Amino acid sequence: MGIGQRLREERERLQMSQEELGSVGGVRKQAQLHYEKDERSPDARYLSEIAKVGVDVAYVLTGERAKPIAELELLPPQERILLDNFRHAPQAVQAGVRTTLGAFAPANATKKRAS
């Protein structure tokens, strides 16, 4: 996997469009597209700017994470909020949520017994 693919992976992890991340880095959408296709290499100024919004630049350049990303950070924002709310709810509410979701889950969904 090259720099372009890792850059795209980071952009998608942050749920940003090519235009949005390009703008943060001071380039147009077309330049962002070229970076992600490995047709051009981003410069230091661009990398410095995108790091400010959470792009793991070390990962983009080397394939090695600067720090491990918690599994929670890989979830879309709405799922993170739901999980955080669930974790902070009283036990009785958590039990009710498990029961309700279990009742509405599709038949082919993996159903694990909650502990």
C-alpha positions as CSV (number, residue, x, y, z in Angstrom):
1,M,0.0,0.0,0.0
2,G,1.4,3.4,-1.0
3,I,1.2,6.9,0.4
4,G,-1.9,7.7,-1.7
5,Q,-3.9,4.7,-0.5
6,R,-3.0,5.5,3.1
7,L,-3.8,9.2,2.6
8,R,-7.2,8.1,1.3
9,E,-7.7,5.7,4.2
10,E,-7.0,8.5,6.7
11,R,-9.4,10.9,4.9
12,E,-12.1,8.3,5.0
13,R,-11.4,7.6,8.6
14,L,-12.0,11.3,9.4
15,Q,-15.1,11.2,7.2
16,M,-13.9,14.0,5.0
17,S,-14.3,14.5,1.2
18,Q,-11.4,15.0,-1.1
19,E,-12.4,18.7,-1.4
20,E,-12.5,19.1,2.4
21,L,-9.2,17.6,3.1
22,G,-7.6,19.3,0.1
23,S,-8.9,22.6,1.4
24,V,-7.4,22.0,4.9
25,G,-4.0,21.2,3.2
26,G,-4.3,24.3,1.0
27,V,-4.8,22.4,-2.3
28,R,-7.7,21.9,-4.7
29,K,-9.7,18.7,-5.0
30,Q,-7.8,17.8,-8.2
31,A,-4.5,17.9,-6.3
32,Q,-6.0,15.7,-3.5
33,L,-7.1,13.2,-6.1
34,H,-3.6,13.1,-7.6
35,Y,-2.1,12.5,-4.2
36,E,-4.5,9.7,-3.5
37,K,-3.7,8.1,-6.9
38,D,0.0,8.4,-6.2
39,E,0.4,10.6,-9.2
40,R,1.9,13.4,-7.2
41,S,3.5,13.6,-3.8
42,P,2.2,16.0,-1.1
43,D,4.7,18.6,0.2
44,A,5.6,19.3,3.8
45,R,3.3,22.3,4.2
46,Y,0.3,20.2,3.1
47,L,1.2,17.3,5.5
48,S,1.7,19.8,8.3
49,E,-1.8,21.3,7.8
50,I,-3.7,18.0,7.5
51,A,-2.0,16.8,10.7
52,K,-3.9,19.6,12.5
53,V,-7.2,17.9,11.7
54,G,-6.1,14.5,12.9
55,V,-4.5,12.8,9.9
56,D,-1.7,10.5,11.2
57,V,1.0,11.8,8.9
58,A,3.5,9.2,10.1
59,Y,1.1,6.5,9.0
60,V,0.6,8.2,5.6
61,L,4.3,8.4,5.0
62,T,5.6,5.1,6.5
63,G,2.6,2.8,7.0
64,E,3.4,2.8,10.8
65,R,0.9,4.5,13.1
66,A,2.4,7.2,15.3
67,K,0.1,6.0,18.0
68,P,-2.4,3.2,18.0
69,I,-5.9,4.2,17.0
70,A,-8.4,3.0,19.5
71,E,-11.1,0.8,18.0
72,L,-13.7,3.4,19.1
73,E,-12.0,6.1,16.9
74,L,-12.6,3.9,13.8
75,L,-16.4,4.0,14.3
76,P,-18.4,6.6,12.5
77,P,-19.3,9.6,14.8
78,Q,-23.0,8.6,15.2
79,E,-22.0,5.1,16.4
80,R,-19.4,6.6,18.8
81,I,-22.2,8.7,20.3
82,L,-24.5,5.8,20.6
83,L,-21.8,3.6,22.2
84,D,-20.8,6.4,24.6
85,N,-24.5,7.0,25.6
86,F,-24.9,3.2,26.1
87,R,-21.8,2.9,28.3
88,H,-22.9,5.8,30.5
89,A,-26.5,4.6,30.9
90,P,-27.7,2.8,34.1
91,Q,-27.6,-1.1,34.0
92,A,-31.3,-1.3,33.7
93,V,-31.3,0.9,30.6
94,Q,-28.5,-1.0,29.0
95,A,-30.5,-4.3,29.6
96,G,-33.5,-2.7,27.9
97,V,-31.5,-1.5,24.9
98,R,-30.0,-5.0,24.5
99,T,-33.4,-6.6,24.5
100,T,-34.9,-4.1,22.1
101,L,-32.0,-4.3,19.6
102,G,-32.1,-8.1,19.8
103,A,-35.8,-8.0,18.9
104,F,-35.2,-5.8,15.9
105,A,-32.0,-7.4,14.6
106,P,-32.3,-9.2,11.2
107,A,-32.5,-12.9,11.4
108,N,-29.1,-13.3,9.8
109,A,-27.3,-10.9,12.2
110,T,-24.8,-12.3,14.7
111,K,-26.6,-12.4,18.0
112,K,-24.3,-12.8,20.9
113,R,-25.4,-13.2,24.5
114,A,-24.7,-10.0,26.4
115,S,-22.8,-10.5,29.6
